[in-house]
Amino acid sequence: MNKLPLVQFHHLNPKLKKNTWYRLRDLANIEKIKQILKKERCKALCANCHGLTSDKILKKYRHEILSKYLLDPE
């Protein structure tokens, strides 16, 4: 079973993003794909983690959410 669809690539610097997985997946050369992902400064994340990392609202209110719902002993 192919697990690659479960992986998403997070660009650490969105300005470097030039490719999408849909464009890269059709390349036959895995070394070429690795070079592109390295050049675009990508990290492989599961879909859930990528969504959380990319969510602007979560980033803005992260401290409030974590302190109220995860760190509060009550």
PASE-144369 format. One record per residue: chain; x, y, z of N, C-alpha, C in turn. Coordinates in steps of 0.1 Angstrom, whole numbers. Last residue first. Example, Ala and Ser with C-alpha at 12.3 -4.5 7.8 and 13.67 -1.06 7.14 Angstrom:
<rs>
['A'; [128; -22; 71]; [137; -11; 71]; [129; 0; 79]]
['A'; [132; -57; 78]; [123; -45; 78]; [132; -33; 78]]
</rs>
This chain:
<rs>
['A'; [-78; 228; 360]; [-93; 226; 363]; [-100; 219; 352]]
['A'; [-53; 232; 350]; [-55; 220; 358]; [-70; 218; 361]]
['A'; [-45; 243; 318]; [-53; 246; 330]; [-56; 233; 337]]
['A'; [-34; 235; 294]; [-25; 236; 306]; [-32; 239; 319]]
['A'; [-54; 233; 275]; [-45; 222; 277]; [-37; 223; 290]]
['A'; [-71; 255; 275]; [-76; 242; 274]; [-67; 230; 276]]
['A'; [-55; 278; 281]; [-69; 277; 286]; [-73; 262; 286]]
['A'; [-31; 276; 268]; [-31; 278; 283]; [-45; 276; 289]]
['A'; [-38; 271; 242]; [-31; 261; 249]; [-32; 263; 264]]
['A'; [-52; 295; 235]; [-59; 281; 234]; [-51; 271; 243]]
['A'; [-32; 314; 240]; [-45; 315; 247]; [-52; 301; 247]]
['A'; [-12; 306; 221]; [-10; 307; 236]; [-23; 307; 244]]
['A'; [-26; 308; 196]; [-20; 295; 201]; [-18; 296; 216]]
['A'; [-38; 327; 180]; [-43; 325; 194]; [-38; 313; 201]]
['A'; [-22; 326; 157]; [-25; 339; 163]; [-30; 337; 178]]
['A'; [-22; 299; 149]; [-10; 306; 152]; [-12; 319; 161]]
['A'; [-50; 296; 144]; [-43; 288; 155]; [-30; 295; 159]]
['A'; [-52; 312; 122]; [-59; 315; 134]; [-53; 308; 146]]
['A'; [-36; 300; 103]; [-32; 313; 108]; [-40; 317; 120]]
['A'; [-24; 268; 99]; [-36; 275; 103]; [-32; 289; 109]]
['A'; [-1; 253; 94]; [-5; 263; 84]; [-16; 272; 89]]
['A'; [-1; 234; 114]; [11; 243; 113]; [7; 255; 104]]
['A'; [-25; 220; 110]; [-23; 228; 123]; [-11; 238; 121]]
['A'; [-19; 209; 85]; [-31; 218; 87]; [-29; 226; 100]]
['A'; [2; 193; 92]; [4; 203; 82]; [-7; 214; 83]]
['A'; [-9; 175; 109]; [1; 184; 114]; [3; 195; 105]]
['A'; [-27; 162; 91]; [-32; 168; 103]; [-22; 179; 108]]
['A'; [-10; 150; 72]; [-20; 160; 68]; [-25; 168; 80]]
['A'; [25; 149; 83]; [12; 143; 81]; [2; 154; 78]]
['A'; [52; 164; 65]; [43; 163; 77]; [31; 155; 73]]
['A'; [84; 172; 54]; [73; 162; 53]; [65; 162; 66]]
['A'; [94; 204; 46]; [94; 193; 56]; [82; 185; 53]]
['A'; [114; 223; 22]; [101; 216; 26]; [104; 206; 37]]
['A'; [129; 242; 5]; [129; 241; 20]; [116; 235; 25]]
['A'; [133; 240; -22]; [121; 248; -17]; [119; 248; -2]]
['A'; [155; 223; -22]; [156; 237; -27]; [145; 246; -22]]
['A'; [142; 200; -13]; [153; 206; -5]; [155; 220; -9]]
['A'; [125; 195; -34]; [119; 197; -21]; [130; 204; -12]]
['A'; [143; 191; -55]; [133; 202; -56]; [128; 205; -42]]
['A'; [157; 168; -47]; [164; 181; -49]; [154; 193; -49]]
['A'; [136; 149; -46]; [143; 153; -34]; [151; 166; -35]]
['A'; [130; 148; -74]; [120; 153; -64]; [127; 157; -51]]
['A'; [154; 137; -83]; [150; 151; -87]; [140; 157; -78]]
['A'; [153; 112; -71]; [164; 122; -67]; [161; 136; -71]]
['A'; [132; 100; -84]; [130; 104; -70]; [141; 114; -65]]
['A'; [119; 104; -114]; [132; 104; -108]; [131; 109; -93]]
['A'; [95; 108; -126]; [100; 94; -124]; [112; 93; -115]]
['A'; [69; 129; -116]; [84; 128; -120]; [88; 114; -117]]
['A'; [45; 131; -106]; [46; 124; -119]; [60; 123; -124]]
['A'; [47; 145; -82]; [44; 130; -81]; [46; 123; -95]]
['A'; [49; 172; -88]; [61; 164; -85]; [59; 149; -86]]
['A'; [23; 181; -92]; [33; 183; -103]; [45; 173; -101]]
['A'; [12; 175; -68]; [5; 170; -80]; [15; 171; -92]]
['A'; [27; 190; -50]; [28; 175; -50]; [23; 170; -63]]
['A'; [39; 219; -67]; [29; 212; -59]; [32; 197; -60]]
['A'; [64; 245; -67]; [58; 232; -72]; [48; 228; -62]]
['A'; [73; 267; -55]; [71; 268; -70]; [64; 256; -75]]
['A'; [80; 285; -27]; [71; 274; -33]; [69; 277; -47]]
['A'; [94; 305; -15]; [102; 295; -23]; [93; 285; -30]]
['A'; [76; 318; 1]; [81; 325; -11]; [89; 316; -20]]
['A'; [73; 302; 24]; [63; 301; 13]; [67; 308; 0]]
['A'; [95; 284; 40]; [95; 298; 34]; [85; 297; 22]]
['A'; [88; 259; 45]; [93; 267; 56]; [93; 282; 52]]
['A'; [62; 241; 33]; [73; 250; 29]; [76; 259; 41]]
['A'; [54; 208; 38]; [52; 222; 44]; [64; 230; 40]]
['A'; [38; 183; 21]; [51; 190; 23]; [48; 205; 27]]
['A'; [23; 154; 34]; [22; 167; 28]; [35; 174; 30]]
['A'; [13; 120; 32]; [24; 130; 35]; [21; 143; 27]]
['A'; [-5; 103; 23]; [-7; 107; 36]; [3; 118; 40]]
['A'; [4; 94; -2]; [-6; 104; -2]; [-9; 110; 12]]
['A'; [24; 75; 5]; [28; 88; 2]; [17; 98; 2]]
['A'; [19; 48; 10]; [16; 57; 21]; [19; 72; 17]]
['A'; [6; 22; -8]; [13; 34; -10]; [9; 44; 1]]
['A'; [8; -12; 0]; [0; 0; 0]; [9; 13; 0]]
</rs>
